[in-house]
Amino acid sequence: MKKTLVYSFILAVVISLSSCAAFGPVGAIYTQVQLPAAATSNSVGTKVGSAQAMSILGLIATGDASINAAAKAGNITKISHVDYENFGILGIYFRQTTFVYGE
């Protein structure tokens, strides 16, 4: 009976630390990865814009990490490519940043 409770507790902790909203590699303790999202046939530009969204404990989430918001922040009208950065600590804090490159 004790083993079942211990295994159930460990399973609950592992499930609670996993992030369903994130894509790409996610570490249970620490995550900081950059991932490609999209590319166009436009040449690589000199401008970059970024936008962020974040969540705390998976209970509170806020921000606008859309490609449109990042393009506006960088004053970009011709997008060449888009990258994402995911950052998280212990499943407590998670932040996604969208980077848009272009002219």
N, CA, C and O of each residue as an XYZ file, in Angstrom:
412
protein
N       0.824     -1.197      0.000
C       0.000      0.000      0.000
C       0.870      1.264      0.000
O       0.589      2.227     -0.714
N       1.943      1.239      0.824
C       2.828      2.400      0.884
C       3.499      2.649     -0.458
O       3.632      3.797     -0.880
N       3.927      1.573     -1.140
C       4.573      1.729     -2.440
C       3.620      2.353     -3.453
O       4.025      3.189     -4.261
N       2.368      1.951     -3.410
C       1.375      2.515     -4.329
C       1.204      4.000     -4.098
O       1.109      4.764     -5.059
N       1.161      4.428     -2.853
C       1.038      5.855     -2.533
C       2.273      6.632     -2.989
O       2.154      7.731     -3.531
N       3.452      6.060     -2.768
C       4.688      6.725     -3.176
C       4.735      6.864     -4.691
O       5.049      7.937     -5.207
N       4.424      5.784     -5.409
C       4.433      5.837     -6.873
C       3.371      6.796     -7.400
O       3.608      7.503     -8.380
N       2.219      6.827     -6.769
C       1.160      7.754     -7.178
C       1.601      9.200     -6.972
O       1.331     10.056     -7.815
N       2.274      9.476     -5.863
C       2.769     10.820     -5.581
C       3.820     11.226     -6.615
O       3.781     12.342     -7.133
N       4.757     10.325     -6.917
C       5.797     10.621     -7.903
C       5.158     10.874     -9.271
O       5.555     11.808     -9.967
N       4.191     10.073     -9.661
C       3.503     10.267    -10.933
C       2.783     11.615    -10.965
O       2.826     12.312    -11.979
N       2.127     11.987     -9.874
C       1.429     13.275     -9.811
C       2.401     14.443     -9.944
O       2.096     15.432    -10.609
N       3.572     14.331     -9.314
C       4.583     15.390     -9.409
C       5.092     15.508    -10.835
O       5.212     16.615    -11.362
N       5.393     14.384    -11.464
C       5.890     14.403    -12.840
C       4.854     15.011    -13.780
O       5.200     15.824    -14.637
N       3.604     14.632    -13.632
C       2.543     15.180    -14.492
C       2.366     16.667    -14.252
O       2.172     17.423    -15.204
N       2.427     17.101    -13.012
C       2.238     18.531    -12.723
C       3.392     19.378    -13.227
O       3.208     20.562    -13.512
N       4.583     18.793    -13.343
C       5.731     19.549    -13.827
C       5.825     19.570    -15.345
O       6.606     20.339    -15.906
N       5.050     18.747    -16.007
C       5.071     18.767    -17.469
C       4.194     19.900    -17.949
O       3.191     20.236    -17.320
N       4.579     20.487    -19.069
C       3.855     21.646    -19.583
C       3.181     21.286    -20.899
O       3.858     21.066    -21.903
N       1.875     21.226    -20.902
C       1.139     20.865    -22.108
C       1.145     22.002    -23.118
O       0.978     21.762    -24.314
N       1.332     23.229    -22.664
C       1.268     24.374    -23.566
C       2.565     24.586    -24.335
O       2.590     25.315    -25.327
N       3.621     23.964    -23.889
C       4.919     24.175    -24.534
C       5.151     23.145    -25.628
O       4.642     22.025    -25.574
N       5.920     23.548    -26.607
C       6.346     22.587    -27.624
C       7.858     22.595    -27.672
O       8.500     23.570    -27.280
N       8.423     21.498    -28.156
C       9.867     21.369    -28.158
C      10.326     20.704    -26.881
O       9.506     20.268    -26.073
N      11.643     20.622    -26.693
C      12.173     19.971    -25.497
C      11.832     20.770    -24.241
O      11.954     21.994    -24.214
N      11.408     20.060    -23.214
C      11.070     20.700    -21.937
C      11.778     19.938    -20.826
O      11.604     18.726    -20.694
N      12.569     20.635    -20.032
C      13.242     20.022    -18.895
C      12.392     20.150    -17.645
O      11.738     21.173    -17.444
N      12.391     19.137    -16.810
C      11.588     19.176    -15.587
C      12.114     20.196    -14.592
O      11.346     20.752    -13.807
N      13.430     20.449    -14.619
C      14.026     21.393    -13.675
C      14.273     22.740    -14.330
O      13.933     23.779    -13.764
N      14.864     22.732    -15.520
C      15.240     23.980    -16.183
C      15.124     23.795    -17.691
O      15.524     22.761    -18.227
N      14.581     24.789    -18.367
C      14.480     24.770    -19.825
C      14.917     26.114    -20.373
O      14.470     27.158    -19.896
N      15.780     26.096    -21.364
C      16.089     27.286    -22.142
C      16.548     26.805    -23.512
O      17.706     26.436    -23.704
N      15.616     26.817    -24.458
C      15.895     26.338    -25.813
C      15.395     27.341    -26.830
O      14.419     28.052    -26.593
N      16.074     27.391    -27.964
C      15.619     28.207    -29.089
C      15.234     27.261    -30.210
O      15.952     26.307    -30.507
N      14.083     27.536    -30.835
C      13.530     26.658    -31.847
C      13.126     27.444    -33.086
O      12.692     28.591    -32.976
N      13.262     26.846    -34.253
C      12.776     27.515    -35.455
C      11.261     27.357    -35.560
O      10.700     26.371    -35.082
N      10.609     28.319    -36.181
C       9.164     28.236    -36.336
C       8.751     28.302    -37.796
O       7.960     27.477    -38.255
N       9.276     29.270    -38.530
C       8.855     29.453    -39.917
C       9.913     30.220    -40.682
O      10.737     30.930    -40.105
N       9.870     30.061    -42.004
C      10.766     30.809    -42.877
C      10.019     31.145    -44.159
O       9.109     30.425    -44.571
N      10.412     32.239    -44.777
C       9.810     32.649    -46.048
C      10.909     32.733    -47.102
O      12.079     32.477    -46.819
N      10.520     33.092    -48.308
C      11.515     33.240    -49.369
C      12.169     34.622    -49.351
O      13.057     34.891    -50.159
N      11.739     35.505    -48.435
C      12.359     36.825    -48.310
C      13.786     36.682    -47.790
O      14.087     35.768    -47.021
N      14.660     37.591    -48.216
C      16.042     37.543    -47.753
C      16.113     37.900    -46.269
O      15.251     38.601    -45.739
N      17.157     37.403    -45.614
C      17.336     37.661    -44.182
C      17.516     39.155    -43.968
O      18.379     39.783    -44.582
N      16.700     39.714    -43.099
C      16.736     41.154    -42.859
C      17.642     41.538    -41.713
O      18.217     40.686    -41.035
N      17.758     42.840    -41.509
C      18.614     43.365    -40.446
C      17.828     43.708    -39.181
O      18.425     43.970    -38.137
N      16.502     43.709    -39.263
C      15.670     44.057    -38.109
C      15.225     42.801    -37.374
O      15.078     41.729    -37.961
N      15.019     42.967    -36.078
C      14.466     41.890    -35.263
C      13.457     42.477    -34.289
O      13.691     43.536    -33.707
N      12.351     41.799    -34.116
C      11.336     42.206    -33.143
C      11.007     41.016    -32.265
O      11.108     39.871    -32.705
N      10.618     41.275    -31.037
C      10.288     40.171    -30.134
C       9.009     40.469    -29.364
O       8.631     41.625    -29.173
N       8.356     39.402    -28.928
C       7.137     39.503    -28.121
C       7.138     38.323    -27.157
O       7.658     37.255    -27.478
N       6.546     38.520    -25.953
C       6.604     37.485    -24.919
C       5.245     37.194    -24.318
O       4.360     38.048    -24.267
N       5.109     35.946    -23.861
C       3.985     35.518    -23.029
C       4.575     34.655    -21.927
O       5.604     34.010    -22.129
N       3.939     34.635    -20.771
C       4.466     33.871    -19.645
C       3.328     33.281    -18.824
O       2.183     33.729    -18.886
N       3.688     32.257    -18.050
C       2.709     31.667    -17.134
C       3.401     31.330    -15.815
O       4.606     31.084    -15.759
N       2.595     31.330    -14.766
C       3.073     30.989    -13.433
C       2.221     29.840    -12.913
O       0.997     29.942    -12.830
N       2.887     28.747    -12.566
C       2.245     27.538    -12.030
C       1.182     26.955    -12.967
O       0.387     26.113    -12.551
N       1.164     27.389    -14.201
C       0.127     26.927    -15.110
C      -1.241     27.447    -14.721
O      -2.251     27.011    -15.274
N      -1.288     28.380    -13.772
C      -2.557     28.929    -13.294
C      -2.832     30.312    -13.855
O      -3.981     30.667    -14.119
N      -1.775     31.090    -14.037
C      -1.909     32.454    -14.546
C      -1.050     32.557    -15.802
O       0.134     32.221    -15.777
N      -1.640     33.015    -16.886
C      -0.880     33.196    -18.124
C      -1.242     34.544    -18.719
O      -2.409     34.935    -18.733
N      -0.232     35.252    -19.211
C      -0.471     36.572    -19.770
C       0.571     36.874    -20.839
O       1.657     36.295    -20.847
N       0.229     37.777    -21.729
C       1.171     38.222    -22.745
C       0.681     37.941    -24.151
O      -0.298     37.224    -24.354
N       1.374     38.515    -25.110
C       1.071     38.328    -26.524
C       2.372     37.985    -27.226
O       3.157     38.876    -27.550
N       2.606     36.708    -27.463
C       3.831     36.256    -28.114
C       3.560     35.931    -29.583
O       4.228     35.075    -30.164
N       2.602     36.599    -30.172
C       2.252     36.314    -31.557
C       3.301     36.861    -32.517
O       4.060     37.767    -32.174
N       3.334     36.303    -33.713
C       4.247     36.778    -34.745
C       3.909     38.216    -35.111
O       4.806     39.023    -35.356
N       2.633     38.535    -35.150
C       2.204     39.893    -35.472
C       2.720     40.899    -34.444
O       3.200     41.972    -34.810
N       2.620     40.553    -33.156
C       3.098     41.464    -32.101
C       4.608     41.660    -32.198
O       5.097     42.775    -32.019
N       5.350     40.590    -32.480
C       6.810     40.697    -32.601
C       7.191     41.521    -33.831
O       8.129     42.317    -33.775
N       6.471     41.336    -34.943
C       6.753     42.108    -36.158
C       6.492     43.594    -35.927
O       7.271     44.441    -36.364
N       5.400     43.908    -35.240
C       5.104     45.313    -34.923
C       6.176     45.914    -34.016
O       6.578     47.061    -34.209
N       6.644     45.143    -33.023
C       7.668     45.641    -32.099
C       8.970     45.944    -32.823
O       9.707     46.841    -32.415
N       9.266     45.212    -33.890
C      10.492     45.443    -34.641
C      10.294     46.290    -35.880
O      11.222     46.486    -36.665
N       9.063     46.798    -36.057
C       8.727     47.600    -37.239
C       9.088     46.833    -38.528
O       9.725     47.373    -39.433
N       8.668     45.575    -38.582
C       8.993     44.690    -39.701
C       7.749     44.487    -40.559
O       6.678     44.155    -40.051
N       7.902     44.690    -41.860
C       6.794     44.465    -42.788
C       7.039     43.266    -43.700
O       6.086     42.673    -44.206
N       8.305     42.902    -43.917
C       8.659     41.722    -44.720
C       9.406     40.737    -43.825
O      10.578     40.940    -43.510
N       8.731     39.687    -43.424
C       9.319     38.701    -42.506
C      10.174     37.713    -43.288
O       9.750     37.189    -44.318
N      11.394     37.461    -42.784
C      12.251     36.448    -43.408
C      12.158     35.117    -42.658
O      12.047     34.059    -43.277
N      12.204     35.171    -41.327
C      12.026     33.943    -40.550
C      11.611     34.266    -39.116
O      11.710     35.404    -38.657
N      11.140     33.224    -38.425
C      10.628     33.366    -37.065
C      11.254     32.274    -36.200
O      11.317     31.112    -36.603
N      11.711     32.654    -35.019
C      12.247     31.710    -34.033
C      11.498     31.893    -32.718
O      10.905     32.943    -32.467
N      11.533     30.857    -31.883
C      10.951     30.914    -30.546
C      12.021     30.582    -29.533
O      12.958     29.838    -29.824
N      11.879     31.135    -28.342
C      12.707     30.725    -27.215
C      11.767     30.342    -26.084
O      10.879     31.112    -25.718
N      11.962     29.152    -25.534
C      11.199     28.696    -24.379
C      12.119     28.686    -23.171
O      13.246     28.196    -23.236
N      11.620     29.239    -22.061
C      12.385     29.310    -20.825
C      11.471     28.895    -19.683
O      10.364     29.418    -19.556
N      11.919     27.964    -18.854
C      11.094     27.533    -17.732
C      11.937     27.052    -16.569
O      13.048     26.551    -16.746
N      11.385     27.215    -15.373
C      12.049     26.767    -14.149
C      11.056     25.963    -13.314
O      10.031     26.482    -12.871
N      11.377     24.692    -13.110
C      10.631     23.789    -12.217
C       9.127     23.722    -12.483
O       8.365     23.356    -11.588
N       8.699     24.055    -13.654
C       7.267     24.054    -13.931
C       6.528     25.167    -13.205
O       5.301     25.249    -13.269
N       7.274     26.025    -12.514
C       6.673     27.135    -11.769
C       6.517     28.345    -12.674
O       5.483     29.013    -12.667
N       7.544     28.615    -13.443
C       7.551     29.786    -14.325
C       7.907     29.337    -15.734
O       8.858     28.580    -15.929
N       7.147     29.801    -16.710
C       7.433     29.492    -18.106
C       7.259     30.764    -18.923
O       6.306     31.517    -18.723
N       8.204     31.001    -19.861
C       8.129     32.173    -20.734
C       8.431     31.749    -22.169
O       9.396     31.031    -22.429
N       7.600     32.198    -23.078
C       7.880     31.972    -24.501
C       8.084     33.313    -25.176
O       7.263     34.221    -25.045
N       9.190     33.428    -25.901
C       9.512     34.643    -26.633
C       9.535     34.311    -28.112
O      10.143     33.324    -28.528
N       8.869     35.140    -28.905
C       8.856     34.980    -30.362
C       9.775     36.042    -30.944
O       9.655     37.221    -30.613
N      10.688     35.629    -31.809
C      11.591     36.548    -32.502
C      11.251     36.539    -33.979
O      11.201     35.479    -34.604
N      11.016     37.720    -34.541
C      10.720     37.860    -35.969
C      11.869     38.640    -36.597
O      12.275     39.682    -36.081
N      12.392     38.134    -37.711
C      13.504     38.765    -38.422
C      13.024     39.193    -39.802
O      12.228     38.492    -40.426
N      13.498     40.334    -40.280
C      13.120     40.795    -41.608
C      13.434     42.257    -41.824
O      14.305     42.828    -41.168
N      12.713     42.850    -42.750
C      12.871     44.260    -43.096
C      11.575     45.006    -42.866
O      11.507     46.212    -43.101
